[in-house]
Amino acid sequence: MYHLTPEEPADYWEVEALYDTCFAPGREALSSYRLRDGIPPVEGLSHVARDSDGILAGAIRYWPVRIGAFDALLLGPVAVHPTRQGEGLGRALIEESLRHAGPLGWDRVMLVGDAPYYNRFGFERLEGVIMPPPTNPERVLGRALRPGAWDGVKGEVRRWVD
């Protein structure tokens, strides 16, 4: 049994250690990290999953970005500790956190990831939405949180503050 709760500032270093465990060295060199630098994750959407002993088993973060005149959420990273994978925890983190996005005023969410995995959560390839290089356009996926939210949204994904 896991408890999913919004990430708190006290969780920061433990979540970072989980990401270091789950992802290759140099993960922060990825283009998506250039969009996150110096910008805090979206409060209330970034979640952690802990077991009954309080041990961190998974985490998910969201970041605000802009595409032209439009705001969007950038999902990621999402990670589950290698000893906890295959238990549905990634699905629970994604579904629970996305459940909060619309009520917080967000209309659209995007990510860079594997379509066969993320299609099950309603993500589809985004045409005309361009992540900073070197990002494979086939991996740029989005999900509308309200009907038509991605209609007419095209252009380069930029940092929230730019």
N, C-alpha and C positions, 0 to 999 in steps of 0.2 A: 504494500500500500504506500502510495506516494502522496505528499501534500504539495500542491502547486500554489505558490504565492508570488505576488509581485516582488521583483528584485529590490532589495534595500541597499543603501550605500555600504553597509557592513558586509554584503555578499561579494563585493567587487573583486577582491583578490582571489577568493576561492573560485569564482566563475572564470576569471582569467586563467587560473591554474588548470581548470577543466578544459578550457579551449586549447591550452598548450598541450594537454594530454591527447586530445581528440584530433588535432589538426597538425599538419606538417610544419616543421620549422619554417619561419619566414612568412607565416600566415598574414602578418600585418603588412606585407609588401603587396598584397592583392589590391586591385584597383578599388574594390568596395571600401577598403580601409581609408582611402584618401577622402571618401565622402563622409567618413565618421570622425576624422581627426578633430579633436577639440570640441566636439558636439556631444552632449550627454545623450544616452539612450532615452527613448520616450518613456516617461514615467507612467506606470500603471499597465504597460504592455509587456515590458521585459519581465520574464518570470523565471523562477527557479523551482526545481523539483527536489524535494528531500524525502528520504525514507523515514520510517518511524523512529529511527535513532538520530535523525537530524543530519544525516550524511548527504551531501550534495550528489545527486544522481544525474541531473540534467539542467540545462539552462537555454533560454532563448532571449534574444535582444532585438529591438526595433529602433530604427533611426529615421528622423525626418529628412526628406530630400525634396528637391524641386525638379520638375521637368517642364521647361518653359514657364508658363504662369501657374502651373498646377503643383499642388502639394501631394506627396505620396509617402508611404511608409516603406522603408527598406528593411525587410526581414533578414535577420542573420547577424551573427551565426546562431545556429541551433545545434546543440551538442548533447549527447547522452554518453555517460561514462562507458567505456568498453565493457565493463563487467555487468552493465545494466541494459545493454542493447538487446533488441529482439523482444522486449516486454511491452511494446506499445507506448513507451514514454515519449518518444519524439512526436508521435501523433497527438498525444495528450497535450504536450506543450504547445504545439501549433494550434490545435483546435481551441484550447482554453484561451490562449492569448488573443487569437483572432476574434473570439467572441466579445472581447472588450473593445476592439478597435472602432467599430461603428458608433457605439454609444459615446466614445470619446471624441467623435467628430471627424474621423478619418473616412475617406471614400474609396481609397485604393491602396493596395499593397503590392510591392514587387520584391523580387529576389533574383539572385543568380544561383541556379542549381539544376539538378537533373529532372527533366520533365517527367520521366516515368514515375518518379517518386512523388513530386509535388502536384501532378495532375489530380491525384486522389483528393487533394484539398481545394480543388477548383482553380488552380493556377494554370495559365496557358501562355504560350509564347507571345511576347509583346512585339508587334511590328512597329518599327520607327522609334522605339525608345532605345537610346544609345548609352550604354555604360562606358566609363572611361576605359581606354585600352590598357592591357590586352584582354578584353572580355569577349568570349565567343557569343555572338548574337543569338545563337540557338539556345543558350542557357539563360537568357533574360526573360523572366516569367512574371506574370502579373495576375492579380485577382481583384475583381470589382467587389467592393463591399456594399455597393448599392447599384442597381441596374444602370448600365451605360456610363459608369464612372471612368472608364478608360477611353470612351469615344472622343476622338480628336486630340488625345494626349500623345504628343510626339516631340522628339528632340533629345538633347543631351541631358543626362541625369547630372544634376549639380548639387553641390553642398547646400545645406539649408541656409547658411548665412551669406553665401555669395550673391 
